[in-house]
Amino acid sequence: MGNWPLLVDFECSVLRRDELVLATERAGTVLRGEIPAPAIERLPTALRGLWRPLNRVAARNLDRLLESLPGRSPLLLVVGGGTIGNGVASAYTDPRVQVVGFDIVGSPHTQFVADAHQIPLADRSADAVLVQAVLEHVLDPSRVVAEIHRVLRDGGLVYAETPFLQQVHAGAYDFLRFTASGHRYLFRRFEELDAGSVAGPGTQLLWSVDYLVRGLTRSTTAGRLARAAFFWLRLLDTLVPPSHQADNASAFYFLGRKRDRVMSPEEIVEYYRGAQTGRPRQRRRRTSARAGSP
């Protein structure tokens, strides 16, 4: 389609050919400069920073991932790479990294159009995978993560960011949310190198203010103005300890390494790091006591 190979099996995909063709034609007009940049990109740098501050968590973790890649032109696959994600620009400026991106719509940053449920790459062909703010938009995240595992070389790295407490933000193509434990279990065939919250309860509250005002006024613009007015709520994230953020975060991240061993259901119960630590063990002890009583 235009500048991009279309590699989608439409019989096994929720995507529709006619919609993809139309969206990609629009993307082509953007490449030719016929459609203006999004409004946020036309704002002064300082105002863009207030509306969408730098994702320092992603920037830190991408630097760690890039430093861990092998020396000879490693391949970084970007799933959902239609735009450069917040905080991950370093991947595109590192001269030794070969970045290959795909999305359901072509863009200046993608090499082909595909469905993440069926990644059209050979087994063990990528050194690392970046999947930022994507897994909530796929019907079967487990299948997508299995595809990521398949295309990674042995010992390959994955960095993922996925929302927990966020409102619907892609209409009909927004399907799922994950707790910290749910996100970890999604990557159960990976060794965890690091994991935690991308943004905490303050950011989550800012999302709620935005969408509450949208609902009261029936106006997306009014909600965005409210978000701009209450931008300082993000600062509250720094006051909340990690254990409480685990129960009330806006989004979580996972940095991991491919392995063959699968995390067990028992391990994921023990994995919980939130402020309610101890309750599962207490319930098990009470259950055991009742089972042993006459």
C-alpha positions as CSV (number, residue, x, y, z in Angstrom):
1,M,0.0,0.0,0.0
2,G,1.8,3.1,-1.2
3,N,5.2,3.1,0.4
4,W,4.7,0.1,2.7
5,P,4.4,-3.7,2.2
6,L,1.0,-4.9,3.6
7,L,1.7,-8.2,5.5
8,V,-1.7,-9.0,7.1
9,D,-3.7,-12.2,7.0
10,F,-7.1,-10.7,7.0
11,E,-8.8,-14.0,7.5
12,C,-7.2,-14.2,11.0
13,S,-7.2,-10.5,11.9
14,V,-9.7,-8.0,13.3
15,L,-8.2,-5.5,10.9
16,R,-10.1,-4.8,7.7
17,R,-8.4,-4.3,4.3
18,D,-10.5,-1.3,3.2
19,E,-9.9,0.6,6.5
20,L,-6.1,-0.1,6.4
21,V,-5.9,1.1,2.8
22,L,-7.7,4.3,3.7
23,A,-5.6,4.9,6.8
24,T,-2.4,4.3,4.9
25,E,-3.4,6.6,2.0
26,R,-3.9,9.3,4.7
27,A,-0.5,8.5,6.1
28,G,1.0,9.0,2.6
29,T,-0.5,12.5,2.4
30,V,1.2,13.3,5.7
31,L,4.5,12.2,4.2
32,R,3.9,14.6,1.3
33,G,3.0,17.4,3.7
34,E,-0.6,17.7,2.7
35,I,-2.0,17.3,6.3
36,P,-0.7,19.6,9.1
37,A,1.0,18.1,12.1
38,P,-1.1,17.3,15.2
39,A,-2.0,20.4,17.3
40,I,0.3,19.3,20.1
41,E,3.3,19.3,17.8
42,R,2.6,22.9,16.8
43,L,2.7,24.1,20.4
44,P,5.9,25.8,21.8
45,T,8.3,23.3,23.4
46,A,7.6,24.5,27.0
47,L,3.8,24.0,26.5
48,R,4.3,20.6,24.9
49,G,6.3,19.6,28.0
50,L,3.4,20.5,30.3
51,W,0.9,18.6,28.2
52,R,3.1,15.6,27.6
53,P,6.2,15.6,29.8
54,L,9.2,13.4,28.9
55,N,8.7,9.8,30.0
56,R,11.9,9.5,32.0
57,V,11.1,5.9,33.0
58,A,11.1,4.8,29.3
59,A,14.2,6.9,28.6
60,R,16.1,5.2,31.4
61,N,15.0,1.7,30.5
62,L,15.7,2.2,26.8
63,D,19.2,3.3,27.6
64,R,19.7,0.1,29.7
65,L,18.3,-2.0,26.9
66,L,20.5,-0.4,24.2
67,E,23.6,-0.8,26.4
68,S,22.9,-4.5,26.7
69,L,22.5,-5.2,23.0
70,P,25.3,-7.0,21.1
71,G,27.9,-4.9,19.3
72,R,27.3,-5.6,15.6
73,S,24.2,-3.8,14.2
74,P,21.6,-5.3,16.6
75,L,18.0,-5.3,15.4
76,L,15.4,-3.6,17.5
77,L,11.9,-4.4,16.5
78,V,9.3,-1.8,17.4
79,V,5.8,-3.2,17.6
80,G,3.3,-0.4,17.1
81,G,6.0,1.9,15.8
82,G,3.9,4.3,13.7
83,T,5.1,7.1,15.9
84,I,8.2,7.5,18.1
85,G,7.1,6.8,21.6
86,N,7.6,9.2,24.5
87,G,11.0,8.7,26.0
88,V,12.4,6.2,23.4
89,A,13.9,8.5,20.8
90,S,17.4,7.3,21.7
91,A,16.7,4.1,19.9
92,Y,16.3,6.0,16.7
93,T,19.5,8.1,17.1
94,D,21.9,5.3,18.1
95,P,24.0,4.8,15.0
96,R,24.8,1.1,15.7
97,V,21.2,0.0,16.2
98,Q,19.0,-1.2,13.3
99,V,15.4,-0.1,14.1
100,V,12.6,-2.0,12.3
101,G,9.1,-0.7,13.1
102,F,5.7,-1.8,12.0
103,D,2.1,-0.8,12.8
104,I,-1.3,-1.2,11.4
105,V,-0.8,2.1,9.5
106,G,2.3,3.1,7.5
107,S,4.3,6.1,8.7
108,P,7.8,7.6,8.2
109,H,9.0,5.4,11.1
110,T,7.7,2.0,9.9
111,Q,9.0,-0.4,7.3
112,F,5.8,-2.5,6.8
113,V,2.2,-2.8,7.9
114,A,1.3,-5.9,9.9
115,D,-0.9,-7.3,12.7
116,A,1.1,-8.0,15.9
117,H,-0.8,-11.2,16.4
118,Q,1.2,-12.6,13.4
119,I,4.6,-10.8,13.2
120,P,6.0,-11.5,9.7
121,L,9.5,-12.1,10.8
122,A,11.5,-15.4,11.1
123,D,12.1,-17.1,14.4
124,R,15.0,-15.6,16.5
125,S,15.6,-12.7,14.1
126,A,15.5,-9.8,16.5
127,D,17.8,-8.8,19.3
128,A,15.3,-6.7,21.2
129,V,11.6,-5.7,21.0
130,L,10.0,-2.4,22.1
131,V,6.2,-2.5,22.6
132,Q,5.1,0.7,24.2
133,A,1.3,1.5,24.8
134,V,0.3,-1.3,22.4
135,L,-0.9,-4.4,24.3
136,E,-4.1,-2.7,25.4
137,H,-5.0,-2.3,21.8
138,V,-4.7,-6.0,20.7
139,L,-7.4,-8.7,21.1
140,D,-5.1,-11.4,22.4
141,P,-2.1,-9.9,24.3
142,S,-0.8,-13.4,25.2
143,R,-0.5,-14.3,21.6
144,V,1.3,-11.1,20.8
145,V,3.8,-11.7,23.6
146,A,4.2,-15.2,22.3
147,E,5.1,-13.8,18.9
148,I,7.6,-11.4,20.5
149,H,9.1,-14.4,22.3
150,R,9.3,-16.3,19.0
151,V,11.1,-13.6,17.0
152,L,13.6,-12.8,19.7
153,R,17.0,-14.4,19.7
154,D,17.9,-16.5,22.7
155,G,18.6,-14.1,25.5
156,G,16.9,-11.3,23.6
157,L,15.4,-8.3,25.4
158,V,11.9,-6.9,25.6
159,Y,10.7,-3.5,26.9
160,A,7.0,-3.0,27.4
161,E,4.7,-0.3,28.8
162,T,1.0,-1.0,29.3
163,P,-1.7,0.9,31.1
164,F,-3.5,-0.1,34.3
165,L,-5.8,2.7,35.3
166,Q,-6.4,4.7,32.1
167,Q,-9.6,5.6,30.3
168,V,-10.4,4.4,26.8
169,H,-8.2,6.2,24.4
170,A,-8.5,4.5,21.1
171,G,-12.2,4.0,20.7
172,A,-13.2,0.6,19.3
173,Y,-9.5,-0.5,19.4
174,D,-9.0,-0.4,23.1
175,F,-9.6,-3.7,24.8
176,L,-7.7,-4.5,28.0
177,R,-5.9,-3.3,31.2
178,F,-3.3,-5.0,33.4
179,T,-2.4,-4.9,37.1
180,A,1.3,-5.2,38.0
181,S,0.9,-8.9,38.6
182,G,-1.1,-9.4,35.4
183,H,1.5,-7.6,33.4
184,R,4.2,-9.7,34.9
185,Y,2.3,-12.9,34.1
186,L,1.8,-11.8,30.5
187,F,5.6,-12.0,30.2
188,R,5.9,-15.2,32.2
189,R,8.3,-16.7,29.6
190,F,10.8,-13.9,30.3
191,E,13.3,-13.3,33.1
192,E,12.5,-10.0,34.8
193,L,15.3,-7.5,34.8
194,D,13.2,-4.6,36.1
195,A,9.5,-3.7,36.4
196,G,7.4,-1.0,38.1
197,S,5.1,1.9,37.5
198,V,5.6,4.3,34.6
199,A,3.2,6.9,36.1
200,G,1.5,6.8,39.5
201,P,-1.8,7.8,41.1
202,G,-1.4,11.5,40.4
203,T,-1.2,10.9,36.7
204,Q,-4.1,8.5,37.0
205,L,-6.2,11.2,38.7
206,L,-5.3,13.6,35.9
207,W,-6.7,11.2,33.4
208,S,-9.9,11.0,35.5
209,V,-10.2,14.8,35.7
210,D,-9.8,15.0,31.9
211,Y,-12.5,12.4,31.1
212,L,-14.9,13.6,33.9
213,V,-14.9,17.1,32.3
214,R,-15.4,15.5,28.9
215,G,-18.4,13.7,30.2
216,L,-19.9,16.7,31.9
217,T,-19.4,19.1,29.0
218,R,-19.6,16.6,26.1
219,S,-16.5,18.3,24.9
220,T,-13.1,16.7,24.3
221,T,-11.5,20.2,24.1
222,A,-12.9,21.1,27.6
223,G,-11.4,17.9,29.0
224,R,-8.0,18.7,27.5
225,L,-8.1,22.2,28.9
226,A,-8.9,20.7,32.3
227,R,-5.9,18.4,32.0
228,A,-3.7,21.4,31.2
229,A,-5.0,23.3,34.2
230,F,-4.4,20.4,36.6
231,F,-1.1,19.3,35.1
232,W,0.4,19.6,38.6
233,L,-1.4,16.4,39.7
234,R,1.4,14.5,38.1
235,L,3.8,15.8,40.7
236,L,1.9,13.8,43.4
237,D,3.3,10.6,41.9
238,T,6.7,11.4,43.6
239,L,5.0,11.4,47.0
240,V,3.5,7.9,46.7
241,P,5.7,4.9,47.7
242,P,6.2,2.1,45.1
243,S,4.0,-0.4,47.1
244,H,1.0,1.9,46.8
245,Q,1.8,2.8,43.2
246,A,1.6,-0.9,42.5
247,D,-2.1,-0.8,43.5
248,N,-3.0,2.5,41.8
249,A,-0.7,3.3,38.9
250,S,-1.6,4.7,35.6
251,A,0.7,2.3,33.7
252,F,3.4,-0.3,34.3
253,Y,6.6,-1.2,32.5
254,F,8.5,-4.5,32.2
255,L,12.1,-5.0,31.1
256,G,12.9,-8.6,30.5
257,R,15.1,-11.3,28.9
258,K,13.9,-14.2,26.8
259,R,14.1,-17.6,28.6
260,D,12.5,-21.0,28.2
261,R,11.2,-21.5,31.7
262,V,7.6,-20.4,32.3
263,M,6.6,-18.6,35.5
264,S,4.2,-20.8,37.5
265,P,0.8,-19.6,38.9
266,E,2.2,-20.1,42.4
267,E,5.1,-17.8,41.6
268,I,2.8,-15.0,40.3
269,V,0.8,-15.0,43.5
270,E,4.0,-14.6,45.5
271,Y,5.1,-11.9,43.0
272,Y,2.6,-9.3,44.3
273,R,4.4,-6.1,45.6
274,G,1.5,-3.9,46.5
275,A,0.4,-2.3,49.8
276,Q,-1.8,-5.3,50.6
277,T,1.2,-7.7,51.0
278,G,0.5,-10.6,53.3
279,R,-3.2,-11.0,52.7
280,P,-2.9,-14.0,50.3
281,R,-0.6,-15.8,52.8
282,Q,-3.0,-15.0,55.7
283,R,-5.9,-16.5,53.7
284,R,-3.9,-19.6,52.9
285,R,-3.0,-20.0,56.6
286,R,-6.6,-19.7,57.6
287,T,-7.7,-22.1,55.0
288,S,-5.1,-24.6,56.1
289,A,-6.2,-24.3,59.7
290,R,-9.8,-24.9,58.8
291,A,-8.8,-28.0,56.7
292,G,-6.8,-29.4,59.7
293,S,-9.5,-28.8,62.4
294,P,-11.7,-31.7,63.5
